[in-house]
Amino acid sequence: MSELVQLTPHSGRPETRRKPDWLRVRYRETPQLQRLFGLVSELNLNTVCSSAACPNLSECWSRGTATFMLGGNLCTRRCGFCDVRTGRPEPLDPGEPARVAEAIARLGLRFAVLTAVARDDLPDGGAAHFAASLRKIRERCPDCRLEVLIPDLKGRETALRTVLDARPDVMNHNLETVDRLQRRVRPQGNYVRSLGVLAAAARIRPEIPVKTGIMLGLGETQAEVMRTLADVRETGCSLITIGQYLRPGPEHLPVERYLEPREFEVWEAQARALGFRDVASGPLVRSSYRAERLAGASTAGS
């Protein structure tokens, strides 16, 4: 196993210096970007790219890829890291799955990611809406591969089975952070519950790759990250993303530390040594960043 880097001791005070150069992203205006903006607006869709202020929006949208966010743009949970608004969501829109399929067809996508706000107001957490969207896209775009990035669905296995029975190509649920920081980072989430979702998905549909993601820079220790990677791998999860937490605004959790790019390289090596089939690790990596690459690696040679 690769030697772990020595993390710089932290004073316990929030990070106040400016973002380092490797976290500065230049917005690039392209025809493809404008086309996607127009299509999302025309079809009244939401994307996590814009709703969650993703730093890779320009790159991904310019390549013609996007993560569609189902269930509206108001979340029933209030996580300390997330820029999606909290509130009482509207009832689910039964026409949304067909509009997402229309967008994917018109863009000619070969790979798309479907995520959603947490819908704790619904008995199944929105699982049936995920399934309806998957099926509608399969009907319209049979060659498009699909990843779902689901909330924890309150740990309900029946809801998870509803999503998995619709046969996504990748099943993703983010752990987000280490056990000790869960209550501060996502107070309505739960470390053990999320590990249970990953393990149940791997058990119910072992042919569907399971994926998760974590953020660094929230105050976690080196040992805690290593323990988290090991816990995740033990569930049967084979794909993982590791990225830098970036504060969306002053009302969100502060960045405790900016990790250097070489540290993400070491964490990638550690994850691979634990047996993850593929890893995306870097300062600007997000859970859906270049998702098609990880999905391709998960099935290569199978």
ZADO-107152 format. One record per residue: z, x, y of N, C-alpha, C in turn; residue in one letter. Coordinates in steps of 0.2 Angstrom, whole numbers, padded with zeros to 4 digits, always signed. Atoms other than C-alpha are relative to their C-alpha. Layout:
# residues N
ZXYZXYZXYA
...
This chain:
# residues 302
+0000+0004-0006+0000+0000+0000+0000+0004+0006M
+0000-0004-0006-0004+0006+0017+0007+0001+0004S
-0006-0001-0004+0010+0014+0028+0000-0005+0006E
-0001+0005-0005+0017+0001+0040+0001+0004+0007L
-0001-0003-0007+0016+0006+0059+0007-0001+0002V
-0007+0001-0003+0032+0008+0068-0001-0004+0007Q
+0001+0004-0006+0033-0006+0081+0005+0002+0005L
-0004-0003-0006+0039-0002+0098+0006-0005+0001T
-0006+0004-0001+0057-0008+0101-0001-0004+0006P
+0001+0005-0005+0058-0023+0112+0007-0001+0003H
-0006+0001-0004+0071-0026+0126+0003-0007-0001S
-0002+0007+0001+0073-0044+0121-0002-0005+0006G
+0002+0003-0006+0066-0049+0138-0008-0002-0001R
+0007+0002+0001+0049-0059+0139-0005+0006+0003P
+0005-0005-0002+0033-0048+0141-0002-0003+0007E
+0002+0002-0007+0029-0048+0160-0006+0004+0002T
+0006-0004-0002+0015-0035+0161-0006-0004-0001R
+0007+0003+0000-0003-0040+0163-0003+0001-0007R
+0003+0000+0007-0013-0043+0147-0004+0007+0000K
+0003-0007+0001-0020-0026+0140-0008-0002+0000P
+0007+0001-0001-0039-0023+0142-0003-0003-0006D
+0003+0003+0006-0042-0028+0124+0000-0007-0001W
-0001+0008+0000-0037-0046+0127-0004-0003+0006L
+0004+0003-0006-0048-0048+0142-0007-0002-0003R
+0006+0002+0003-0063-0059+0137-0004-0003+0006V
+0005+0002-0005-0078-0062+0148-0004-0006-0002R
+0004+0007+0001-0085-0080+0149-0007+0001+0001Y
+0007+0000-0001-0103-0080+0145-0004-0006-0001R
+0003+0006+0000-0114-0094+0150-0007+0001-0003E
+0007+0000+0004-0129-0097+0138-0002-0007-0001T
+0003+0006+0001-0141-0111+0135+0003-0004-0006P
-0003+0003+0005-0133-0114+0118+0007-0003+0001Q
-0006+0003-0002-0116-0116+0126+0000-0006+0004L
+0001+0006-0004-0122-0128+0138-0002-0006-0004Q
+0003+0005+0005-0131-0138+0124+0006-0003-0003R
-0006+0002+0003-0114-0139+0115+0004-0004+0004L
-0004+0003-0005-0104-0144+0130-0003-0007+0001F
+0003+0006-0001-0117-0158+0133+0001-0005-0005G
+0000+0004+0006-0117-0164+0116+0007-0003-0002L
-0007+0002+0001-0098-0165+0114+0002-0006+0005V
-0002+0005-0005-0097-0175+0130-0004-0006-0001S
+0005+0006+0002-0112-0187+0125+0003-0004-0005E
-0002+0004+0006-0104-0191+0109+0008-0001+0000L
-0007+0001-0001-0086-0192+0116+0004+0003-0006N
-0004-0004+0005-0079-0179+0104+0005+0005+0003L
-0005-0005-0003-0065-0167+0106-0001+0006-0005N
+0000-0006+0004-0065-0149+0100+0006+0004+0002T
-0006-0004-0001-0050-0138+0098-0001+0006+0004V
+0002-0006-0004-0060-0124+0106+0002-0001+0007C
-0001+0001-0007-0058-0132+0123+0007-0003+0001S
-0007+0003+0000-0042-0143+0120+0005+0005+0000S
-0005-0005+0002-0032-0128+0114-0001+0007+0004A
+0002-0005-0004-0040-0116+0127-0001+0007-0004A
+0001-0006+0005-0046-0104+0113-0004+0006+0004C
+0003-0005-0003-0051-0087+0120-0007+0002-0002P
+0006-0001+0003-0066-0086+0109-0005-0006+0001N
+0004+0006-0001-0074-0102+0115-0007+0002+0002L
+0007-0002-0002-0089-0093+0123-0004+0003-0005S
+0004-0004+0006-0093-0082+0108-0002-0005-0005E
+0002+0005+0006-0092-0096+0095-0005-0005+0002C
+0005+0005-0002-0101-0109+0105-0006+0002+0001W
+0006-0003-0001-0114-0097+0110-0004+0001-0007S
+0003-0001+0007-0117-0094+0091-0002-0007-0003R
+0001+0006+0002-0118-0113+0089+0005-0003-0005G
-0005+0002+0004-0102-0115+0080+0006-0003+0004T
-0005+0003-0004-0087-0126+0085+0005-0003-0006A
-0005+0004+0005-0071-0134+0077+0001-0006+0003T
+0000+0006-0002-0071-0152+0079+0007-0003-0001F
-0007+0002+0000-0054-0160+0083+0000-0008-0001M
+0000+0007+0001-0051-0177+0075+0006-0004+0003L
-0006+0004-0002-0039-0191+0080+0002+0000+0007G
-0002+0000-0007-0040-0190+0099+0002+0007+0002G
-0003-0007-0003-0033-0176+0110+0007-0001+0003N
-0007+0000-0001-0015-0182+0111+0004+0001-0007L
-0004-0001+0006-0003-0175+0098+0007-0003+0000C
-0007+0002+0000+0013-0182+0092+0006+0005+0000T
-0004-0006+0000+0021-0165+0091+0000+0004+0007R
+0000-0004-0006+0026-0153+0105+0002+0007-0002R
-0001-0007+0002+0024-0135+0099+0000+0004+0006C
-0001-0005-0006+0029-0121+0111-0006+0004+0001G
+0006-0004-0001+0013-0112+0108-0007-0003+0002F
+0006+0003+0000+0000-0125+0109-0002-0004+0007C
+0002+0003-0006-0010-0132+0124-0003-0007+0000D
+0002+0007+0001-0015-0148+0116+0006-0005+0003V
-0005+0004-0003-0006-0162+0126+0004-0004-0005R
-0005+0004+0004+0009-0172+0118+0000-0007+0003T
+0000+0007-0003+0009-0191+0120-0001-0005-0006G
+0002+0005+0005+0006-0207+0111-0007-0001-0001R
+0007+0001+0001-0011-0207+0103-0003-0007+0000P
+0003+0006+0001-0023-0221+0103-0002-0001-0007E
+0002+0001+0007-0028-0229+0087-0006+0004-0002P
+0006-0004+0003-0040-0220+0076-0007-0003+0002L
+0006+0002-0001-0058-0222+0081-0005+0000-0006D
+0004+0000+0007-0068-0228+0065-0007+0003+0001P
+0007-0003-0001-0084-0222+0073+0000+0007+0001G
+0000-0007-0002-0078-0204+0076-0004+0004-0006E
+0003-0004+0006-0083-0198+0058-0008+0001+0001P
+0007+0000-0001-0101-0203+0061-0003+0004+0006A
+0002-0004-0006-0102-0195+0078+0001+0007-0001R
+0000-0007+0001-0096-0179+0072-0005+0002-0005V
+0006-0001+0004-0109-0180+0058-0006+0001+0004A
+0006+0000-0005-0122-0183+0072+0000+0006+0003E
-0001-0006-0004-0116-0168+0082-0002+0006-0005A
+0001-0005+0004-0117-0157+0067-0007+0000-0002I
+0007+0000+0002-0134-0163+0062-0005+0002+0006A
+0004-0002-0005-0141-0161+0079+0000+0007+0002R
-0001-0008-0001-0134-0143+0081-0003+0004-0006L
+0003-0003+0005-0141-0139+0064+0005+0005-0003G
-0005-0005+0003-0124-0131+0058+0000+0000-0007L
-0001-0001+0008-0122-0123+0041+0007+0000-0002R
-0008+0000+0001-0103-0122+0043+0003-0003+0006F
-0004+0004-0006-0091-0133+0053+0007+0000-0002A
-0007+0001+0001-0072-0134+0054+0002-0007+0003V
-0003+0007-0003-0063-0151+0056+0008+0001+0000L
-0008+0000+0000-0045-0151+0062+0002-0006+0004T
-0003+0006-0003-0034-0164+0070+0006+0001+0004A
-0007+0000-0002-0019-0167+0081+0004-0003-0005V
-0004+0003+0004-0004-0171+0072+0001-0007+0001A
-0001+0007-0001-0003-0190+0069+0006-0002-0004R
-0006+0002+0004+0015-0193+0063+0001-0008+0001D
+0000+0007-0001+0012-0211+0070-0003-0004-0006D
+0004+0003+0006+0001-0214+0054+0003+0001-0006L
-0004-0001+0006+0008-0217+0037-0003+0006-0004P
+0003-0006+0003-0004-0204+0030-0002+0006+0004D
+0001-0005-0005-0004-0193+0045-0007+0002+0002G
+0007-0001-0002-0023-0195+0047-0004+0002-0006G
+0004-0002+0006-0028-0190+0029-0006-0004-0001A
+0006+0004+0002-0040-0204+0026-0005+0001+0005A
+0005-0002-0005-0048-0200+0043-0004+0006-0001H
+0003-0007+0002-0051-0182+0037-0005-0002-0005F
+0004+0002+0006-0058-0189+0021-0007-0004+0002A
+0006+0003-0003-0070-0201+0030-0005+0004+0003A
+0004-0004-0004-0076-0188+0041-0004+0005-0005S
+0003-0004+0005-0080-0176+0026-0005-0003-0003L
+0005+0003+0004-0089-0189+0017-0006-0002+0004R
+0005+0002-0004-0099-0195+0032-0005+0006+0002K
+0003-0006-0001-0104-0177+0036-0004+0002-0006I
+0003-0002+0007-0109-0174+0017-0006-0004+0000R
+0005+0004+0001-0120-0189+0018-0006+0002+0005E
+0005-0001-0005-0129-0184+0034-0003+0008+0000R
+0002-0007+0000-0129-0165+0032+0003+0004-0007C
-0003-0002+0007-0127-0161+0013+0000+0008-0001P
+0000-0007+0001-0131-0142+0016+0006+0003+0004D
-0005-0003-0005-0117-0140+0029+0007+0001-0004C
-0007-0002+0003-0101-0131+0022+0005-0002+0005R
-0005+0002-0004-0085-0138+0028+0007+0002-0001L
-0007-0002+0001-0067-0132+0031+0004-0005+0004E
-0005+0004-0004-0052-0143+0036+0006+0004+0001V
-0006-0003-0003-0038-0137+0046+0005-0005+0001L
-0005+0006-0001-0024-0150+0043+0007+0002+0002I
-0007+0000-0002-0007-0153+0050+0004+0000-0007P
-0004+0000+0006+0007-0153+0037+0000-0007-0004D
+0000+0007+0003+0005-0172+0034+0007-0002-0003L
-0007+0001+0001+0024-0172+0033+0002+0002-0008K
-0001-0002+0006+0022-0164+0016-0001-0005-0006G
+0001+0005+0005+0016-0180+0007-0006+0002-0004R
+0005-0002+0004+0006-0175-0008-0005-0005-0001E
+0005+0005+0001-0003-0191-0009-0005+0000+0006T
+0005-0001-0005-0010-0188+0008-0004+0006-0001A
+0004-0006+0001-0015-0171+0004-0005-0001-0005L
+0005+0002+0005-0024-0177-0012-0006-0004+0003R
+0006+0004-0003-0034-0189-0001-0005+0005+0004T
+0005-0005-0003-0041-0174+0009-0003+0004-0005V
+0003-0005+0005-0044-0163-0006-0005-0004-0004L
+0004+0003+0004-0052-0177-0016-0007-0001+0004D
+0007+0000-0004-0066-0177-0002-0003+0006+0000A
+0003-0007+0001-0070-0159-0007-0002+0004+0006R
+0002-0005-0005-0069-0148+0008-0001+0007-0004P
+0002-0006+0003-0076-0131+0005+0006+0005+0001D
-0006-0004-0001-0060-0123+0012+0006-0004+0003V
-0006+0004-0002-0042-0130+0014+0004+0004+0004M
-0004-0004-0004-0033-0123+0029+0006-0004+0003N
-0006+0003-0003-0015-0126+0035+0004+0006+0003H
-0003-0006-0003-0007-0114+0047+0007+0000+0000N
-0007-0001+0000+0010-0107+0045+0003+0002+0007L
-0001-0001-0007+0010-0101+0063+0004+0006+0001E
-0005-0006-0002+0025-0089+0063+0005+0001-0006T
-0005-0002+0006+0039-0082+0052+0006-0005+0000V
-0005+0005+0002+0053-0092+0045+0005-0001+0006D
-0005+0001-0006+0066-0088+0059-0002-0003+0006R
+0003+0003-0006+0055-0093+0073-0003-0007+0000L
+0003+0006+0001+0049-0109+0066+0003-0006+0005Q
-0003+0005-0004+0061-0120+0076-0001+0000+0007R
+0002-0001-0007+0057-0112+0092-0007-0001+0002R
+0008+0000-0001+0038-0111+0090-0002-0007-0002V
+0003+0007+0002+0035-0128+0081+0006-0004-0003R
-0006+0003+0002+0051-0138+0081+0000-0006-0005P
+0001+0006+0005+0044-0153+0071-0004+0003-0006Q
+0002-0003+0006+0037-0141+0058+0005+0003-0004G
-0005-0002+0004+0045-0133+0044-0003+0006-0005N
+0003-0005+0004+0042-0116+0035-0001-0002-0007Y
+0000+0002+0008+0046-0122+0017-0005-0005-0001V
+0005+0006+0000+0036-0138+0020-0007+0003+0000R
+0007-0003+0000+0021-0128+0025-0002+0004-0006S
+0001-0004+0006+0022-0116+0011-0001-0005-0006L
+0001+0005+0005+0023-0132+0000-0007-0003+0000G
+0007+0003-0001+0007-0139+0007-0005+0005-0003V
+0005-0005+0003-0002-0122+0003+0000+0000-0008L
-0001+0000+0008+0005-0122-0015-0003-0006-0003A
+0003+0006+0003+0001-0140-0018-0007+0000+0000A
+0008+0000-0001-0017-0138-0012-0003+0005-0005A
+0002-0005+0005-0019-0122-0023+0001-0003-0007A
-0001+0003+0006-0012-0132-0038-0004-0006-0002R
+0004+0006+0001-0021-0148-0036-0008+0001+0000I
+0007-0002+0000-0038-0141-0032-0001+0008+0000R
+0000-0007+0000-0038-0123-0038-0007+0003+0002P
+0007-0002-0002-0057-0122-0035-0002+0000+0007E
+0001+0000-0007-0055-0125-0017+0004+0006+0003I
-0004-0005-0003-0050-0109-0007+0005-0003+0005P
-0006+0002-0004-0033-0111+0002+0001+0006+0006V
-0001-0004-0005-0031-0103+0019+0005-0001+0005K
-0005+0002-0005-0018-0101+0032-0001+0005+0006T
+0001-0004-0006-0015-0092+0049+0007+0001+0003G
-0007-0002-0003+0000-0083+0058-0002+0003+0007I
+0000-0004-0006+0002-0077+0076+0005+0005+0001M
-0005-0005-0001+0011-0061+0081+0001+0001+0008L
-0002-0001-0007+0020-0057+0097+0005-0005+0003G
-0004+0005-0002+0032-0071+0097+0008+0003-0001L
-0006-0003+0001+0047-0059+0093+0002+0001-0007G
-0001-0002+0008+0045-0057+0074+0001+0007-0001E
+0000-0007+0002+0050-0041+0066-0005+0002-0005T
+0004-0003+0005+0040-0030+0055+0001-0003-0007Q
-0002+0002+0006+0050-0035+0040-0001-0007-0001A
+0001+0007+0001+0048-0053+0043-0007-0002-0001E
+0008+0001+0002+0029-0052+0044-0001+0001-0007V
+0001-0002+0007+0029-0043+0028+0002-0005-0005M
-0003+0005+0004+0040-0056+0020-0004-0007+0000R
+0004+0006-0001+0029-0070+0027-0007+0001-0004T
+0006-0002+0004+0013-0062+0020+0001-0001-0008L
-0001+0000+0007+0021-0061+0003+0002-0007-0002A
-0002+0007+0002+0028-0079+0003-0007-0004+0000D
+0007+0003+0000+0010-0085+0008-0004+0001-0006V
+0004-0002+0006+0002-0075-0006+0002-0004-0006R
-0003+0003+0006+0014-0082-0019-0002-0008-0001E
+0002+0007+0001+0008-0100-0015-0007-0001-0003T
+0007+0001+0002-0010-0096-0021-0005+0000+0005G
+0005+0000-0005-0017-0095-0004-0004+0007+0000C
+0004-0006+0001-0031-0082-0004-0004+0002+0007S
+0003-0002-0006-0037-0082+0014+0005+0000+0006L
-0005+0000-0005-0027-0078+0030-0003+0003+0007I
+0002-0003-0007-0030-0075+0049+0007+0002+0003T
-0006-0003-0003-0018-0064+0059-0002+0001+0007I
+0002-0001-0007-0019-0065+0078+0005+0001+0005G
-0005-0001-0005-0010-0061+0094+0001-0007+0004Q
-0001+0006-0003-0001-0076+0102-0001+0002+0008Y
+0001+0000-0007-0007-0079+0120+0003-0006+0003L
-0004+0006-0003+0003-0090+0132-0005-0004+0004R
+0005+0005-0004-0008-0105+0138+0002-0001+0007P
-0002+0001-0007+0003-0108+0153+0007+0001+0001G
-0007-0001-0001+0020-0106+0161+0005-0004-0004P
-0004+0005+0003+0027-0121+0152+0001+0002-0008E
+0000-0002+0007+0024-0112+0135+0004+0006-0001H
-0004-0006+0002+0033-0099+0125-0003+0006+0003L
+0003-0006-0002+0032-0082+0133-0002+0005-0005P
+0002-0006+0004+0023-0067+0125+0006+0005+0000V
-0005-0005+0001+0037-0056+0118-0003+0007+0000E
+0003-0006+0001+0025-0042+0114-0008+0000-0001R
+0007-0001+0001+0006-0037+0115-0001+0005-0006Y
+0001-0005+0005+0002-0028+0099-0007+0003+0001L
+0006-0004-0001-0011-0014+0099-0005-0002-0006E
+0004+0002+0006-0027-0017+0089+0001+0004-0006P
-0001-0004+0006-0023-0003+0077+0006-0003-0004R
-0006+0003+0004-0007-0013+0072-0003-0006-0004E
+0003+0006+0004-0018-0028+0067-0004+0003-0006F
+0004-0003+0006-0029-0016+0056+0005+0002-0006E
-0005-0001+0005-0013-0011+0047+0002-0006-0003V
-0002+0006+0003-0008-0029+0044-0005-0003-0004W
+0005+0002+0005-0025-0032+0037+0000+0003-0006E
+0000-0004+0006-0023-0018+0025+0006-0003-0004A
-0005+0003+0004-0006-0025+0020-0001-0006-0003Q
+0001+0006+0003-0012-0042+0017-0005+0001-0006A
+0005-0001+0006-0027-0036+0006+0004+0004-0005R
-0004-0003+0005-0014-0025-0003+0004-0005-0004A
-0003+0005+0003-0005-0041-0007-0004-0004-0005L
+0004+0003+0004-0020-0048-0015-0004-0006+0003G
+0004+0005-0004-0028-0059-0001-0007+0002-0001F
+0008-0001+0001-0047-0061-0005-0003+0002+0006R
+0003-0002-0006-0051-0060+0013+0005-0001+0006D
-0005+0000-0006-0042-0057+0030-0004+0001+0006V
+0003-0001-0007-0047-0059+0048+0006+0002+0004A
-0006-0002-0003-0034-0049+0058-0003+0004+0007S
+0002-0003-0006-0036-0044+0077+0003-0004+0006G
-0004+0004-0006-0029-0048+0094-0003-0006+0002P
+0003+0007-0003-0042-0062+0098-0001-0004-0006L
+0001+0004+0006-0042-0069+0080+0004-0006+0000V
-0003+0007+0000-0039-0088+0079-0001-0002-0007R
+0001+0002+0007-0038-0098+0063-0007-0002-0002S
+0007+0002+0002-0056-0104+0064-0005+0005+0002S
+0004-0005-0003-0063-0088+0071-0004+0003-0006Y
+0005-0003+0005-0079-0083+0061+0002-0003-0007R
-0003+0003+0007-0072-0095+0047-0006+0000-0005A
+0005+0000+0005-0089-0095+0039+0000+0007-0004E
+0000-0006+0003-0087-0077+0035+0006+0000-0006R
-0005+0000+0005-0070-0079+0026-0002-0005-0006L
+0002+0005+0005-0077-0095+0017-0005+0004-0005A
+0004-0004+0004-0091-0084+0011+0003+0005-0005G
-0003-0005+0005-0080-0071+0004+0004-0003-0005A
-0004+0003+0005-0069-0083-0005-0004-0003-0006S
+0004+0003+0006-0084-0089-0016-0004+0006-0002T
+0005-0006+0003-0093-0072-0018+0002+0002-0006A
-0002-0002+0007-0094-0068-0036+0003-0005-0004G
-0004+0005+0004-0086-0084-0042-0005-0004-0003S
